Amino acid sequence: MGEANVEALRSGYAALNRGDLSVVLGLLDPEIEWHEPATSLEGGAHRGRDGFERFLRGWLESFDGFRVEPEQVVDRGNDLVVVVLAQRSTRAGKSC
């Protein structure tokens, strides 16, 4: 993926954590397709930046203090990166 792309990924997570969705959406491929399990709060397929934005806004509205914290980012080459992350939030006053 290259160091510049890894840094863009990190900046995207930082933008998400501060609520700057325009930065997050700007980093995505316009043809993004995202699938959530049927048991998820926003289950199903989400297509394009608009679909991802609807998914993301719905997800964020479901939690208080939602944060995504990358704990490890590994550049595997050939446009492949592995991110180990923690998602933290509260829901209905309970820690998740």
C-alpha positions in Angstrom: 0.0 0.0 0.0 2.9 2.3 0.6 3.6 4.6 3.5 1.5 7.5 2.1 -1.6 5.3 1.9 -1.0 3.9 5.4 -0.8 7.5 6.6 -4.1 8.3 4.7 -5.7 5.3 6.5 -4.5 6.6 9.9 -5.8 10.1 9.1 -9.2 8.6 8.1 -9.5 6.9 11.5 -8.5 10.1 13.2 -11.1 12.0 11.2 -13.8 9.4 12.0 -13.0 9.8 15.7 -13.4 13.6 15.6 -16.6 13.3 13.6 -15.2 14.6 10.3 -17.1 12.3 7.9 -16.2 14.4 4.8 -12.6 13.4 5.2 -13.5 9.8 5.7 -15.8 9.8 2.6 -13.2 11.5 0.5 -10.7 8.7 1.2 -13.1 6.0 -0.1 -13.4 4.6 -3.6 -16.6 6.0 -5.2 -17.7 2.5 -5.9 -17.2 1.2 -2.4 -19.4 -1.8 -1.5 -19.7 -2.6 2.2 -21.5 -5.7 3.6 -22.7 -6.0 7.2 -24.1 -9.2 8.7 -27.9 -9.4 8.9 -27.6 -9.4 12.7 -25.8 -6.0 12.6 -27.7 -2.8 13.5 -27.2 -1.7 9.8 -27.2 -5.2 8.2 -27.0 -5.7 4.5 -25.1 -4.3 1.5 -24.2 -0.6 1.2 -23.0 0.7 -2.1 -21.2 3.9 -3.1 -20.1 6.8 -0.9 -23.7 7.8 -0.3 -24.6 4.3 0.9 -21.6 4.1 3.1 -22.4 7.5 4.6 -26.0 6.4 5.4 -24.6 3.2 7.0 -21.9 5.2 8.9 -24.3 7.9 10.2 -26.8 5.2 11.3 -24.0 3.3 13.1 -22.7 6.4 14.8 -26.1 7.5 15.9 -26.6 4.1 17.7 -23.7 4.7 20.1 -22.4 7.4 22.4 -18.7 8.2 22.2 -17.9 5.8 19.4 -14.2 5.5 18.6 -12.1 3.3 16.3 -8.5 3.0 17.5 -6.0 1.3 15.2 -3.7 -0.7 17.4 -1.6 -2.2 14.6 -1.3 -1.3 10.9 0.7 -3.7 8.7 1.5 -2.9 5.0 1.4 -6.3 3.3 2.3 -4.9 -0.2 0.2 -5.3 -3.4 -2.4 -2.8 -2.2 -3.1 -4.9 0.9 -3.1 -3.6 4.5 -4.1 -5.3 7.7 -5.5 -3.2 10.5 -6.0 -4.6 14.0 -8.3 -2.1 15.7 -10.5 -1.7 18.8 -13.9 -0.2 18.6 -15.0 1.6 21.8 -18.3 3.1 22.7 -21.2 3.1 25.1 -24.7 2.1 24.3 -27.6 2.9 26.7 -25.1 3.9 29.3 -23.1 0.6 29.1 -19.6 0.2 27.9 -19.2 -1.9 24.7 
